[in-house]
Amino acid sequence: MRKSLKAVLENRLEPSELKLLYRSYDIVGDIAIIRVPETLKQYSDHIAEAIMQTYKRIKTVLRQVSPVTSDYRLRELEWVTGERKTETVHKEHDCIFKIDLKRCYFSPRLVYERMRIAQQIQLDETVVNMFAGVGCYSILIAKHSRAEKIYSIDTNPIAVRYMRENIKLNKVGEQVVSFQGDAKTVVEEKLQNIADRVLMPLPEKAYKYLDYAMLTLKPTGGWIHYYDFEHAGKHENPIEKVEARVAKKLQNFGVSFETSFGRVVRTIGPRWFQIVVDIRILP
């Protein structure tokens, strides 16, 4: 199990300094990504060295210096120590993902969620992944289910290049089909009325693209795995807030639906959450 930064550094920093540290960091392949407050920036080398001593497989430590931004979901990374690189190979659930962390989005914190979705896929389903990145959800589905086809779309050409390489690495070319472009355009031109299930793992855009998810589903209905960000006050339920917002939009489409499941995927800030809701669209 990965230790918290405070546990790794408890003998190296003063208690007052430890209180300022972010608790978590990401490990992707042989690269660790840390976040360090500006007040502790001078200790970045100490933090990086402690992580490399704790986890011998880590070859590089990068410092995240900006939040995830832009349509490509990128974050600015600063080299701290080790090999000067941003490309790595990450293993997850018997799959291999080659990634350039500077030019493609990837979160190791979605490992449970990716497998949760893969385990729901039924025999001979057609799946459309509207925001596929380097192909993690799609390839996991291909490796751990009996889906017939998984159509994977992303707007970032570099992510699509890595996706296509990952499809080859994992030998799932017969199941996973990649598209580079905006999901709206790809669905309208090539993927209408074909899907049993749609994945929308881009919380920043999922709400605006919900009608296109509907467009790609078969007339017999199907499933939408919808992701969103939500703020919730002390006595509010963020899952219920997302369900209510999505329900209102689906009602405007005049379709019958039911929400079978919702969960907090992760906390992203004070009272801010990433939520997933599994929605069944009825015939």
C-alpha positions as CSV (number, residue, x, y, z in Angstrom):
1,M,0.0,0.0,0.0
2,R,1.2,3.5,-0.8
3,K,2.1,5.5,2.3
4,S,0.9,9.1,2.9
5,L,3.5,11.8,2.4
6,K,3.3,12.6,6.1
7,A,4.2,9.1,7.0
8,V,7.1,9.1,4.5
9,L,8.5,12.4,5.9
10,E,7.6,12.3,9.6
11,N,11.3,12.1,10.5
12,R,12.5,14.7,8.0
13,L,10.2,17.7,8.5
14,E,9.0,19.6,11.5
15,P,5.5,18.9,12.8
16,S,4.4,22.4,11.7
17,E,5.7,21.7,8.2
18,L,4.1,18.3,8.0
19,K,0.7,19.9,8.7
20,L,1.1,22.0,5.4
21,L,1.8,18.9,3.2
22,Y,-0.7,17.5,0.9
23,R,-1.4,13.9,2.1
24,S,-1.4,12.2,-1.3
25,Y,0.6,11.8,-4.4
26,D,0.3,9.7,-7.6
27,I,2.4,6.9,-8.8
28,V,2.1,6.1,-12.5
29,G,4.4,3.4,-13.7
30,D,7.9,4.4,-12.5
31,I,7.0,8.1,-12.1
32,A,5.7,9.8,-8.9
33,I,3.8,13.1,-9.1
34,I,3.8,15.2,-6.0
35,R,2.0,18.5,-5.0
36,V,4.0,20.8,-2.7
37,P,2.7,24.1,-1.3
38,E,4.7,27.1,-2.3
39,T,5.7,27.6,1.4
40,L,7.4,24.2,1.3
41,K,8.8,24.3,-2.3
42,Q,12.4,24.4,-0.9
43,Y,11.7,20.9,0.4
44,S,10.7,19.4,-2.9
45,D,14.0,17.6,-3.3
46,H,13.7,16.1,0.2
47,I,10.2,14.9,-0.5
48,A,11.2,13.4,-3.8
49,E,14.2,11.6,-2.4
50,A,12.1,10.2,0.5
51,I,9.6,8.8,-2.1
52,M,12.4,7.2,-4.2
53,Q,13.9,5.6,-1.1
54,T,10.6,4.2,0.0
55,Y,9.6,2.9,-3.5
56,K,12.6,1.5,-5.3
57,R,10.8,1.2,-8.6
58,I,10.3,5.0,-8.8
59,K,12.8,6.4,-11.4
60,T,11.4,10.0,-11.7
61,V,9.6,12.5,-9.4
62,L,7.6,15.3,-10.9
63,R,5.9,18.2,-9.2
64,Q,2.5,19.3,-10.3
65,V,2.5,23.1,-10.5
66,S,-1.0,23.7,-12.0
67,P,-4.4,22.1,-11.8
68,V,-5.8,20.0,-14.6
69,T,-6.9,22.4,-17.4
70,S,-7.9,22.7,-21.1
71,D,-9.9,20.4,-23.2
72,Y,-7.1,17.9,-23.1
73,R,-7.2,17.7,-19.3
74,L,-3.5,18.5,-18.9
75,R,-1.5,19.7,-15.8
76,E,1.8,21.4,-15.8
77,L,4.6,19.2,-14.4
78,E,8.0,20.2,-13.2
79,W,11.0,17.8,-12.9
80,V,12.3,17.4,-9.4
81,T,14.7,14.4,-9.4
82,G,15.6,11.2,-11.1
83,E,15.4,10.6,-14.9
84,R,14.3,13.6,-16.9
85,K,11.2,12.1,-18.5
86,T,7.4,12.3,-18.5
87,E,6.7,9.0,-20.5
88,T,6.2,5.8,-18.6
89,V,4.5,2.4,-18.8
90,H,1.8,1.8,-16.2
91,K,0.3,-1.6,-15.4
92,E,-3.2,-2.1,-14.1
93,H,-5.4,-5.2,-13.9
94,D,-3.2,-7.2,-16.4
95,C,-3.2,-4.3,-18.8
96,I,-0.3,-2.1,-20.0
97,F,-0.7,1.6,-20.7
98,K,2.0,3.7,-22.2
99,I,1.5,7.3,-21.3
100,D,3.2,10.7,-21.6
101,L,2.0,12.4,-18.4
102,K,2.8,15.9,-19.8
103,R,0.8,15.5,-22.9
104,C,-2.0,13.1,-22.0
105,Y,-4.5,12.8,-19.1
106,F,-4.2,9.8,-16.8
107,S,-5.3,9.3,-13.2
108,P,-4.3,6.2,-11.3
109,R,-7.0,7.0,-8.7
110,L,-9.7,5.7,-11.1
111,V,-8.3,2.1,-10.9
112,Y,-11.4,0.8,-9.0
113,E,-13.8,2.7,-11.2
114,R,-12.4,1.4,-14.4
115,M,-12.7,-2.2,-13.3
116,R,-16.2,-1.5,-11.8
117,I,-17.4,-0.5,-15.2
118,A,-15.6,-3.4,-17.0
119,Q,-17.3,-5.9,-14.8
120,Q,-20.8,-4.7,-15.8
121,I,-20.4,-5.3,-19.5
122,Q,-22.6,-8.0,-20.8
123,L,-21.9,-10.6,-23.6
124,D,-21.7,-9.0,-27.1
125,E,-22.3,-5.5,-26.0
126,T,-21.3,-2.5,-28.1
127,V,-19.8,0.3,-26.0
128,V,-19.0,3.9,-26.9
129,N,-16.4,5.7,-24.8
130,M,-16.9,9.4,-25.6
131,F,-13.8,10.6,-23.7
132,A,-11.3,7.8,-24.0
133,G,-7.9,9.4,-23.3
134,V,-5.1,6.8,-23.8
135,G,-7.7,4.0,-23.8
136,C,-7.7,2.8,-20.2
137,Y,-11.5,2.2,-19.8
138,S,-11.8,0.7,-23.3
139,I,-8.8,-1.6,-23.0
140,L,-9.9,-2.9,-19.6
141,I,-13.3,-3.6,-20.9
142,A,-11.8,-5.5,-23.9
143,K,-9.6,-7.6,-21.6
144,H,-12.1,-8.3,-18.8
145,S,-15.4,-8.6,-20.6
146,R,-16.9,-10.2,-23.7
147,A,-17.9,-7.0,-25.3
148,E,-18.2,-7.2,-29.1
149,K,-16.9,-3.7,-29.9
150,I,-15.6,-0.7,-27.9
151,Y,-15.5,2.6,-29.9
152,S,-13.1,5.0,-28.2
153,I,-13.1,8.7,-29.0
154,D,-10.7,11.5,-27.9
155,T,-10.0,15.0,-29.1
156,N,-6.4,15.0,-28.1
157,P,-4.3,13.7,-31.1
158,I,-1.4,12.7,-28.9
159,A,-3.7,10.8,-26.5
160,V,-5.2,9.0,-29.5
161,R,-1.7,8.1,-30.7
162,Y,-0.9,6.5,-27.4
163,M,-4.3,4.9,-27.3
164,R,-3.6,3.2,-30.6
165,E,-0.2,2.0,-29.3
166,N,-1.9,0.7,-26.2
167,I,-4.4,-1.2,-28.2
168,K,-1.6,-3.0,-30.0
169,L,0.4,-3.6,-26.7
170,N,-2.7,-5.2,-25.2
171,K,-3.7,-7.1,-28.4
172,V,-7.3,-5.9,-28.4
173,G,-7.4,-4.5,-31.9
174,E,-10.3,-6.7,-32.9
175,Q,-12.5,-5.2,-30.2
176,V,-11.3,-1.6,-29.7
177,V,-11.8,1.0,-32.5
178,S,-10.3,4.4,-32.0
179,F,-11.4,7.8,-33.3
180,Q,-9.7,11.2,-33.1
181,G,-12.1,14.1,-32.9
182,D,-14.8,15.8,-30.9
183,A,-17.3,13.2,-29.6
184,K,-20.2,15.2,-30.9
185,T,-19.0,15.1,-34.4
186,V,-17.9,11.5,-34.3
187,V,-21.2,10.3,-32.9
188,E,-23.2,12.3,-35.4
189,E,-21.2,11.1,-38.4
190,K,-20.4,7.5,-37.5
191,L,-21.9,6.2,-34.2
192,Q,-25.6,6.8,-34.1
193,N,-28.0,4.2,-32.7
194,I,-25.3,1.5,-32.2
195,A,-24.4,1.4,-28.5
196,D,-25.7,-0.7,-25.6
197,R,-23.6,1.3,-23.2
198,V,-22.0,4.8,-23.2
199,L,-19.1,6.0,-21.0
200,M,-18.7,9.7,-20.2
201,P,-15.6,9.9,-18.0
202,L,-15.1,13.6,-18.5
203,P,-16.8,15.5,-15.7
204,E,-16.1,18.9,-17.2
205,K,-18.1,18.2,-20.4
206,A,-20.4,15.2,-19.7
207,Y,-23.5,17.4,-19.0
208,K,-23.2,19.3,-22.3
209,Y,-22.7,16.0,-24.2
210,L,-25.6,14.1,-22.7
211,D,-27.8,14.4,-25.7
212,Y,-25.1,12.9,-27.9
213,A,-24.8,10.0,-25.5
214,M,-28.5,9.5,-26.1
215,L,-28.0,9.7,-29.8
216,T,-25.5,6.8,-29.9
217,L,-27.7,4.4,-27.9
218,K,-29.8,1.8,-29.7
219,P,-33.5,2.5,-29.9
220,T,-33.9,-0.4,-27.4
221,G,-32.2,1.8,-24.8
222,G,-29.1,1.0,-22.8
223,W,-26.8,2.3,-20.1
224,I,-25.0,5.7,-19.6
225,H,-22.2,5.9,-17.1
226,Y,-22.2,9.7,-16.4
227,Y,-19.5,11.5,-14.5
228,D,-19.7,15.0,-13.0
229,F,-18.2,17.3,-10.4
230,E,-20.4,18.5,-7.6
231,H,-20.2,20.8,-4.6
232,A,-22.2,19.8,-1.5
233,G,-22.8,21.7,1.7
234,K,-22.7,20.2,5.1
235,H,-26.2,18.7,4.9
236,E,-26.3,18.1,1.1
237,N,-25.8,14.8,-0.7
238,P,-23.7,15.4,-3.9
239,I,-24.9,12.2,-5.5
240,E,-28.5,13.3,-5.2
241,K,-27.7,16.7,-6.6
242,V,-26.1,15.2,-9.7
243,E,-29.0,12.7,-10.1
244,A,-31.5,15.6,-9.9
245,R,-29.7,17.7,-12.5
246,V,-29.3,14.8,-14.9
247,A,-32.9,13.7,-14.4
248,K,-34.2,17.2,-15.3
249,K,-32.3,17.1,-18.6
250,L,-33.4,13.6,-19.5
251,Q,-37.0,14.5,-18.8
252,N,-36.6,17.3,-21.3
253,F,-35.6,14.7,-23.9
254,G,-38.9,12.8,-23.2
255,V,-37.2,9.5,-22.5
256,S,-37.9,6.9,-19.8
257,F,-35.0,6.2,-17.5
258,E,-34.0,5.0,-14.1
259,T,-30.9,5.7,-12.0
260,S,-29.6,2.4,-10.7
261,F,-26.5,3.5,-8.8
262,G,-24.4,6.5,-7.8
263,R,-21.2,6.9,-5.9
264,V,-18.5,9.4,-4.9
265,V,-15.5,8.4,-7.0
266,R,-13.2,10.7,-5.1
267,T,-12.9,14.0,-3.3
268,I,-11.3,16.8,-5.3
269,G,-11.4,19.7,-2.9
270,P,-13.2,21.0,0.2
271,R,-16.8,19.8,-0.2
272,W,-16.1,19.1,-3.9
273,F,-16.6,15.6,-5.3
274,Q,-16.3,13.6,-8.5
275,I,-19.5,11.6,-8.9
276,V,-20.6,8.8,-11.1
277,V,-24.2,7.9,-11.8
278,D,-25.2,4.8,-13.7
279,I,-28.4,5.5,-15.7
280,R,-30.5,3.0,-17.6
281,I,-32.4,4.4,-20.6
282,L,-35.5,2.4,-21.2
283,P,-36.9,1.5,-24.6
